[in-house]
Amino acid sequence: MAEHTIPGGAAGTPVIILKDGSTQSRGRDAQKNNLLASKLVVDIVKSSLGPRGRDKMLVDSLGDVTITNDGATMLKELDVQHPAAKMLVEVSKTTDSEVGDGTTSAVVLAGSLLAKAEELLDKEVHPTLIVDGYLRASEKALELLDKISVKISSDDKDTLNKVAVTSMLTKLVADDSEDLASLIVDALLEVATSDNGFNVDLDNVKVEKKPGGSIADTSLIKGLILDKEVVHSGMPKLVNNAKIAIVSSPLEIEKTEMSAEIRIDDPGQMKMFMDEENNILSSMVDKVSSVGANVLVCQKGIDDVAQHYLAKAGIAAVRRAKESDMTKLAKATGGRIVNNIDDLASADLGKASLVEERIVEEDKWVFVEGCKNPKAVSILIRGGSQRVIDEADRSVHDAIMVVKDVIESPAVVAGGGAPEFEISHKIREWATSLSGREQLAVQQFADALESIPLTLAENAGMDAIDAQVDLRNRHSEGKTWWGVDVNEGKVSDLFKKDIIEPLKVKEQIIKSATEAAAMILRIDDVIASGKMRTPPMGGHGGEEM
């Protein structure tokens, strides 16, 4: 409970301004609590950074196990309670949704900025001055990053492959990274559009996963995988040179909207009624057949009688396809979704070289393959167990995101902490031109940037101090792309080693980490309101604490 006393005549009388049961920490105590919580979050993810980082096993309240070294997944699965720690979790989530990679780096950098700020707070430097210095330094860092980045063309397959491989080297799929990278780059270049610069809509890349086989069996389908089966046993299970009708209306007799009654007073009328229903369904199938379709994909239901006529006509049919799959199928095959079967024309048909029902583990799926210039594609991830394919799925997602980043913003930098060390070196030089205490904050920002390469070195079993001294010497000699080579256990030129990352990821790491650190540093008062007390059984209401 927070109390304040009023001076004068009412001296000593407590004035209660917060709800009973509320807690409040102020000033230096509030800052220390926030900084400590942030450090604890960083400690959780820090050891997973880089190719030599370790994995975490997360067990939820239901006993489900997740094994990962993806920073965003770790923090998402953890039920973090502290408000300042939650802000670092948000940093990780934002970085993941914006650029798909660098989630651990963003949290490590934010934590390092806060740790460096604590040193200044202990020297009585005001938090506002630290925040101003950090924001100025981050602007300078982004400017320097852009200057040192290497500009490429959006369809430079070789560089895109290197970027995808680099993102997967830290993951479980590292051994198969080259094959997966080639597959991912092909997929994204197929669906990329070049109106006003290259754009990639990730909704056009469908990722399916199924245990069985190994990660090396992962494949790219230049078309679509429908997790449905052909509806009738008499229909062909394989259709070459497929012409696909994509229909969103049902092949069924429409029911009347209100309750209706038909009076039949002789068996002949009953037969006429049944025959008429059959004729309507037969005419629907005739329409599909007459336009030249040999495959039908329907978003709604297909009547049993219609299935019989379709099978007789040699048309393979799939029913109750998802709306999103219908859209992807139209993009992949060049067809058009038809709302009314009477409007179906041969120009509306999609084309594929092969439509086949295959058994994948215990399920039957329909594969639409060999589409010419598909604007939607599918990736089928395989792996030895559910845990393996879940982690492979996360790794492929990260790789897809970084390739997308480079296609849309074609600029890259080396990995292994090289750009961070180069910017740190340049910012330290620039800081000497600044005056006052702001200079101290800028220098601390430069020191914090080194935390990423130094963490990589620690995780690889290297001596972090030796690596720091060596890298500072190299960058003072103008060797821009020297960073931590964790595989060799030494510092070297990482551009020559093909360790390449998108500029966009590095920019996002600096932006989100700086903003989170600035927000936490501005807080000097944490007020937690009291919780509602649970009313006793049979009580008349809740009593507030």
C-alpha atoms as one frame of an Amber mdcrd trajectory, in Angstrom:
protein
   0.000   0.000   0.000   1.402   3.415  -0.959   0.841   6.227   1.568   1.641
   9.940   1.393   1.283  12.426   4.287  -0.072  15.942   3.918   1.946  18.711
   5.613   0.330  21.324   7.848  -2.725  20.717   9.993  -3.250  17.209   8.662
   0.374  16.158   9.281   0.766  12.462   9.895  -2.585  11.552   8.336  -1.986
   8.865   5.716  -3.527   9.569   2.298  -4.106   6.361   0.390  -3.902   6.855
  -3.378  -3.433   3.247  -4.511  -5.701   0.275  -4.128  -5.070  -1.844  -1.053
  -2.557  -4.601  -1.870  -0.739  -2.595  -4.581   3.050  -2.576  -4.611   5.337
   0.223  -5.717   9.084   0.387  -6.259  10.631   3.756  -7.053  13.797   5.393
  -8.295  16.989   3.347  -8.142  15.173   0.266  -6.751  12.819   0.174  -9.749
  15.758   0.538 -12.154  17.773  -2.188 -10.436  14.840  -4.614 -10.518  14.249
  -3.975 -14.232  17.930  -4.327 -15.105  18.244  -7.547 -13.105  15.169  -9.078
 -14.788  16.594  -8.133 -18.210  19.942  -9.759 -17.384  18.188 -12.990 -16.386
  16.365 -13.150 -19.745  19.658 -12.574 -21.593  21.326 -15.341 -19.555  18.647
 -17.796 -20.737  19.196 -17.200 -24.470  22.860 -16.143 -24.534  24.320 -19.654
 -24.633  22.292 -20.525 -27.764  23.859 -17.813 -29.975  25.806 -18.935 -33.032
  26.691 -22.260 -34.700  28.325 -23.557 -31.510  25.432 -22.467 -29.306  23.503
 -25.030 -27.277  19.825 -26.001 -27.485  17.110 -25.611 -24.859  14.533 -28.224
 -23.913  11.274 -26.541 -22.962   8.499 -28.541 -21.284   5.074 -26.902 -21.072
   2.365 -27.449 -18.445   0.899 -30.340 -20.492   4.255 -32.080 -20.726   4.800
 -31.280 -24.432   8.498 -30.938 -25.220  10.087 -28.364 -27.548  13.805 -28.618
 -28.350  15.168 -25.489 -30.032  17.937 -22.929 -30.203  15.714 -20.300 -31.831
  15.633 -17.276 -29.504  12.073 -16.240 -30.384  10.722 -19.770 -29.822  12.460
 -20.062 -26.436  11.097 -16.786 -25.136   7.637 -17.438 -26.600   7.414 -20.779
 -24.786   8.609 -19.320 -21.454   5.846 -17.889 -19.287   7.740 -14.711 -18.348
   6.046 -12.692 -15.577   8.308  -9.702 -14.895   7.108  -6.647 -16.906  10.638
  -5.530 -17.937  11.552  -9.087 -18.953   8.354  -9.203 -21.038   9.635  -6.196
 -22.990  12.715  -8.171 -24.051  10.449 -11.041 -25.098   8.589  -8.496 -27.259
  11.918  -7.449 -28.850  12.487 -11.059 -29.837   8.953 -11.470 -31.238   9.172
  -8.225 -33.240  12.528  -9.153 -34.753  11.142 -12.574 -35.673   8.033 -11.198
 -37.394   9.919  -8.399 -39.199  13.046 -10.152 -40.479  12.811 -13.759 -39.215
  16.363 -14.042 -37.882  18.618 -12.323 -35.341  16.167 -12.819 -32.466  18.838
 -14.017 -30.002  21.247 -11.267 -31.108  18.594  -8.580 -30.507  17.991  -9.801
 -26.924  21.751 -10.135 -26.215  22.388  -6.597 -27.518  19.465  -5.115 -25.543
  20.735  -6.824 -22.385  24.277  -5.594 -23.001  23.059  -2.006 -23.529  21.245
  -2.206 -20.176  24.297  -3.689 -18.404  26.509  -0.887 -19.781  23.885   1.687
 -18.773  23.984   0.349 -15.213  27.694   1.230 -15.011  26.818   4.832 -15.941
  23.889   4.957 -13.512  26.302   3.938 -10.743  28.433   6.959 -11.739  25.376
   9.212 -11.306  24.829   9.784 -15.041  21.157  10.658 -15.567  19.070   8.008
 -17.430  17.792  10.622 -19.910  21.369  11.463 -20.965  22.103   7.753 -21.425
  18.973   7.293 -23.555  19.847  10.347 -25.710  23.380   9.015 -26.201  22.098
   5.551 -27.137  19.620   6.931 -29.667  22.284   9.111 -31.314  24.698   6.196
 -31.408  22.077   3.880 -32.972  21.413   6.428 -35.746  25.141   6.605 -36.421
  25.378   2.791 -36.344  22.610   2.424 -38.964  24.312   5.028 -41.171  27.663
   3.191 -40.897  26.011  -0.188 -41.559  24.538   1.097 -44.801  27.957   2.454
 -45.868  29.861  -0.790 -45.323  27.141  -3.108 -46.724  27.659  -4.814 -50.078
  24.887  -4.124 -52.611  23.844  -7.060 -54.824  21.096  -7.804 -57.364  17.810
  -9.282 -56.065  18.150 -12.451 -58.163  21.809 -13.186 -57.328  21.264 -16.901
 -56.611  24.803 -17.500 -55.385  24.604 -14.822 -52.649  21.026 -15.790 -51.723
  22.202 -19.382 -51.211  25.041 -18.215 -48.946  22.617 -16.105 -46.889  20.233
 -19.068 -46.442  23.094 -21.438 -45.508  24.461 -18.938 -42.937  21.041 -18.689
 -41.248  20.783 -22.511 -40.981  24.363 -23.165 -39.803  23.271 -22.373 -36.249
  20.383 -24.875 -36.416  19.736 -28.581 -36.226  19.605 -28.747 -40.068  23.202
 -27.453 -40.516  24.404 -30.675 -42.217  21.694 -30.382 -44.888  21.828 -26.581
 -45.122  23.195 -26.399 -48.688  20.455 -28.584 -50.193  17.749 -26.813 -48.199
  19.154 -23.380 -49.130  19.045 -24.162 -52.855  15.460 -25.401 -52.519  14.365
 -22.290 -50.539  16.018 -19.832 -52.971  14.341 -21.562 -55.952  10.969 -21.396
 -54.160  11.200 -17.681 -53.368  12.490 -16.644 -56.791   9.525 -18.516 -58.357
   6.954 -16.534 -56.336   8.775 -13.160 -56.318   7.034 -10.353 -58.212   8.971
  -7.460 -59.730   6.460  -4.578 -59.714   8.301  -1.509 -58.346  11.182  -3.624
 -57.062  11.077  -7.244 -56.000   8.432  -8.370 -53.511   7.805 -11.780 -51.942
   4.445 -12.727 -50.424   5.167 -15.602 -48.035   1.512 -16.701 -48.229   2.458
 -18.080 -51.652   4.972 -20.514 -50.118   3.109 -23.365 -48.429   5.187 -25.388
 -45.965   3.926 -28.879 -45.089   5.741 -31.197 -42.665   5.478 -34.917 -42.101
   7.606 -37.266 -39.965   9.373 -40.017 -41.877  12.529 -40.218 -43.962  15.217
 -37.692 -43.126  15.752 -33.939 -43.501  17.585 -34.690 -46.786  14.223 -35.954
 -48.188  12.715 -32.448 -47.928  11.463 -31.451 -51.383  10.195 -28.461 -53.365
   6.931 -28.941 -55.254   6.481 -26.419 -58.094   2.790 -26.452 -57.479   0.687
 -27.351 -54.472   0.221 -30.125 -51.901  -3.437 -30.608 -50.920  -3.826 -32.491
 -47.629  -6.927 -34.216 -49.050  -7.529 -37.446 -50.947  -9.314 -38.206 -54.221
 -12.965 -38.593 -53.159 -13.938 -41.772 -55.070 -12.103 -45.068 -55.436 -13.113
 -45.298 -59.111 -11.374 -42.027 -60.018  -7.862 -41.961 -61.504  -5.146 -41.535
 -58.855  -2.679 -40.121 -61.388  -3.473 -37.600 -64.126  -0.826 -36.454 -66.606
  -1.181 -33.154 -68.464  -3.803 -32.077 -65.922  -6.415 -29.422 -66.692  -7.827
 -28.350 -63.343 -11.260 -26.845 -62.675 -11.152 -24.819 -59.425 -14.729 -24.447
 -58.169 -15.847 -22.804 -54.924 -19.528 -23.838 -55.151 -20.805 -27.317 -54.156
 -21.637 -30.077 -56.630 -24.789 -30.860 -54.698 -28.506 -30.174 -54.987 -29.207
 -26.924 -53.187 -31.607 -27.297 -50.303 -34.487 -24.853 -50.007 -33.934 -22.150
 -47.412 -37.335 -22.610 -45.789 -39.055 -25.828 -44.844 -40.830 -27.139 -47.945
 -43.157 -30.040 -48.547 -43.585 -32.138 -51.690 -46.744 -34.252 -51.989 -46.254
 -37.389 -54.089 -49.296 -39.524 -54.769 -47.856 -42.077 -57.132 -44.521 -43.981
 -57.327 -43.868 -42.664 -60.833 -43.659 -39.102 -59.503 -41.117 -40.254 -56.925
 -39.007 -41.764 -59.714 -39.315 -38.546 -61.768 -38.217 -36.517 -58.727 -35.123
 -38.731 -58.168 -34.318 -38.743 -61.907 -34.475 -34.953 -62.002 -31.967 -34.711
 -59.127 -29.670 -37.111 -60.960 -30.057 -35.103 -64.193 -29.072 -31.864 -62.413
 -25.953 -33.517 -60.946 -25.164 -35.184 -64.283 -25.412 -31.834 -66.104 -22.945
 -30.303 -63.585 -20.446 -33.067 -64.320 -21.095 -32.732 -68.081 -20.242 -29.022
 -67.764 -16.909 -29.841 -66.070 -16.157 -32.499 -68.661 -17.203 -30.371 -71.665
 -14.661 -27.623 -70.942 -11.882 -30.238 -71.013 -11.163 -30.559 -67.277  -9.725
 -33.867 -66.049  -9.230 -32.736 -62.431 -11.751 -30.950 -60.199 -10.877 -29.225
 -56.927 -13.963 -28.112 -55.008 -14.064 -25.916 -51.909 -17.441 -27.342 -50.816
 -19.042 -30.785 -50.895 -19.513 -33.175 -53.839 -22.662 -35.333 -53.833 -22.231
 -39.138 -53.980 -24.105 -39.274 -57.286 -21.895 -36.506 -58.719 -18.831 -38.483
 -57.556 -20.133 -41.499 -59.519 -20.577 -39.450 -62.723 -17.143 -37.801 -62.265
 -15.523 -41.232 -61.867 -17.310 -42.460 -65.048 -15.978 -39.392 -66.899 -12.419
 -40.167 -65.688 -12.172 -36.933 -63.687 -10.198 -36.966 -60.420 -11.925 -34.832
 -57.783 -10.957 -33.351 -54.417 -13.569 -31.822 -52.118 -13.577 -29.439 -49.125
 -10.244 -27.838 -49.996  -9.271 -24.907 -47.755  -9.958 -21.431 -49.141  -6.270
 -20.514 -48.769  -5.305 -23.636 -50.760  -7.801 -22.703 -53.489  -6.137 -19.286
 -53.830  -2.656 -20.840 -53.933  -3.806 -23.458 -56.481  -5.128 -20.737 -58.779
  -1.807 -18.868 -58.535   0.261 -22.026 -59.039  -1.643 -23.376 -62.046  -2.717
 -20.104 -63.668  -6.387 -21.052 -63.276  -9.318 -19.015 -62.004 -11.597 -19.787
 -59.050 -15.170 -20.140 -60.385 -18.095 -19.380 -58.054 -20.821 -20.830 -60.275
 -20.206 -24.031 -62.199 -22.384 -22.760 -65.090 -19.792 -20.001 -65.664 -16.905
 -22.480 -66.029 -15.010 -22.084 -69.316 -11.883 -23.727 -70.713  -9.951 -20.452
 -70.172 -10.564 -20.809 -66.414  -8.729 -24.138 -66.143  -5.378 -24.356 -64.389
  -2.606 -26.446 -65.931  -0.100 -28.838 -64.361   2.000 -31.638 -65.826   0.965
 -34.048 -63.062  -1.744 -34.469 -60.429  -1.262 -37.528 -58.234  -2.591 -38.954
 -54.970   0.320 -40.234 -52.867   0.502 -41.892 -49.477   2.655 -39.807 -47.115
   3.106 -41.837 -43.946  -0.483 -42.748 -42.974  -2.210 -39.948 -44.936  -3.245
 -39.650 -48.570  -2.341 -36.276 -50.104  -2.862 -34.919 -53.606   0.221 -33.418
 -55.273  -0.192 -30.874 -58.079   3.217 -30.689 -59.755   5.048 -29.350 -62.786
   3.223 -26.017 -63.035   4.695 -23.600 -65.569   5.823 -20.323 -63.909   3.961
 -21.062 -60.653   3.228 -18.054 -58.443   2.648 -20.376 -55.474   4.834 -23.333
 -54.458   5.025 -25.910 -51.653   7.871 -27.233 -49.521   7.442 -30.671 -47.933
   9.688 -31.048 -44.864  10.599 -34.582 -43.777  12.499 -35.728 -40.689  13.070
 -38.659 -38.396  10.666 -37.576 -35.654   8.100 -34.900 -34.810  10.677 -32.979
 -32.692  13.158 -32.980 -35.582  10.693 -31.719 -38.188   9.344 -29.044 -35.810
  12.876 -27.638 -35.405  13.542 -28.101 -39.155  10.334 -26.152 -39.840  11.547
 -23.268 -37.630  14.945 -23.339 -39.379  13.360 -23.298 -42.850  11.110 -20.411
 -41.759  14.168 -18.385 -40.680  15.965 -19.167 -43.950  12.881 -18.221 -46.009
  12.673 -14.919 -44.115  16.345 -13.958 -44.631  16.215 -14.799 -48.343  13.039
 -12.685 -48.593  14.867  -9.836 -46.784  17.715  -9.876 -49.331  15.398 -10.184
 -52.365  13.422  -7.134 -51.166  16.427  -5.154 -49.783  19.414  -6.404 -51.793
  22.309  -5.572 -49.450  24.403  -7.921 -47.311  27.139  -7.869 -44.657  29.418
 -10.576 -43.232  28.319 -12.538 -40.165  30.289 -13.679 -37.135  30.068 -10.288
 -35.419  32.251  -8.574 -38.075  29.868  -5.642 -38.806  29.226  -5.114 -35.071
  32.971  -4.838 -34.401  33.506  -2.514 -37.376  30.672  -0.194 -36.278  31.855
  -0.334 -32.662  35.345   0.755 -33.801  33.948   3.621 -35.919  31.514   4.813
 -33.206  34.314   4.869 -30.627  36.269   7.192 -32.936  33.185   9.345 -33.549
  32.473   9.591 -29.786  35.648  11.664 -29.293  33.999  14.473 -31.293  31.100
  14.652 -28.806  31.117  16.657 -25.584  29.685  16.123 -22.123  28.288  12.991
 -20.545  26.561  11.949 -23.774  30.009  10.881 -24.989  30.106   8.304 -22.175
  26.788   6.787 -23.305  27.977   6.590 -26.940  31.175   4.816 -25.850  29.128
   2.349 -23.791  26.934   1.738 -26.872  30.096   0.903 -28.839  31.194  -1.518
 -26.087  27.733  -3.145 -26.028  27.911  -3.863 -29.790  30.953  -6.057 -29.115
  28.833  -8.324 -26.908  27.520 -10.260 -29.946  30.923 -11.367 -31.356  32.261
 -11.962 -27.834  29.278 -14.195 -26.984  29.909 -16.136 -30.215  33.549 -16.594
 -29.131  32.537 -17.780 -25.624  30.023 -20.291 -27.048  32.745 -21.679 -29.332
  35.083 -22.257 -26.367  37.435 -19.443 -27.412  39.043 -16.945 -25.041  36.756
 -13.900 -25.345  39.446 -11.397 -24.215  41.971 -12.683 -26.762  39.319 -12.522
 -29.491  38.369  -8.964 -28.469  41.977  -7.714 -28.548  42.667  -9.456 -31.877
  39.509  -8.086 -33.516  40.135  -4.539 -32.262  43.607  -4.681 -33.816  42.285
  -6.038 -37.124  39.542  -3.422 -37.420  41.934  -0.590 -36.548  43.974  -1.840
 -39.558  40.871  -1.392 -41.764  39.929  -5.092 -42.046  36.153  -4.576 -42.195
  34.940  -8.159 -42.459  37.069  -9.823 -39.790  34.941 -11.559 -37.175  34.719
 -14.703 -35.057  35.098 -17.907 -37.096  33.565 -20.342 -34.613  34.308 -23.441
 -36.705  38.049 -22.717 -36.829  38.112 -21.243 -33.300  39.869 -18.059 -34.420
  39.213 -14.650 -35.996  39.283 -14.365 -39.793  37.754 -12.667 -42.862  34.209
 -14.034 -42.849  33.184 -12.650 -46.233  35.796 -14.947 -47.774  34.342 -17.811
 -45.707  30.862 -17.104 -47.243  29.319 -16.283 -43.834  26.845 -13.668 -45.105
  23.780 -12.069 -43.501  21.159  -9.565 -44.709  21.748  -5.885 -43.926  18.042
  -5.670 -43.007  18.483  -8.172 -40.131  21.415  -6.214 -38.644  19.452  -2.958
 -38.874  16.441  -4.511 -37.141  18.624  -5.910 -34.327  20.083  -2.464 -33.581
  16.747  -0.636 -33.860  14.709  -2.994 -31.666  17.449  -3.502 -29.039  18.059
   0.253 -28.678  14.357   1.080 -28.422  13.773  -1.600 -25.770  16.805  -0.502
 -23.723  15.714   3.159 -23.947  12.192   2.313 -22.806  13.393   0.282 -19.796
  15.928   2.989 -18.786  13.240   5.689 -18.755  11.243   3.819 -16.090  11.746
   5.081 -12.528   8.534   3.880 -10.906   6.900   0.436 -11.076   3.374   0.250
  -9.649   1.681  -3.151  -9.564  -2.019  -3.018  -8.711  -3.508  -5.392  -6.146
  -5.258  -8.497  -7.454  -8.922  -9.300  -6.964  -9.457 -11.677  -4.075 -11.396
 -14.793  -5.078 -14.822 -14.677  -3.377 -15.556 -17.512  -0.939 -17.945 -20.249
  -2.079 -21.488 -18.988  -1.790 -20.249 -15.407  -1.324 -21.960 -12.402  -2.848
 -19.057 -10.839  -4.693 -15.376 -10.097  -4.878 -13.581  -8.021  -2.336 -10.632
  -6.010  -3.630  -7.242  -6.376  -2.061
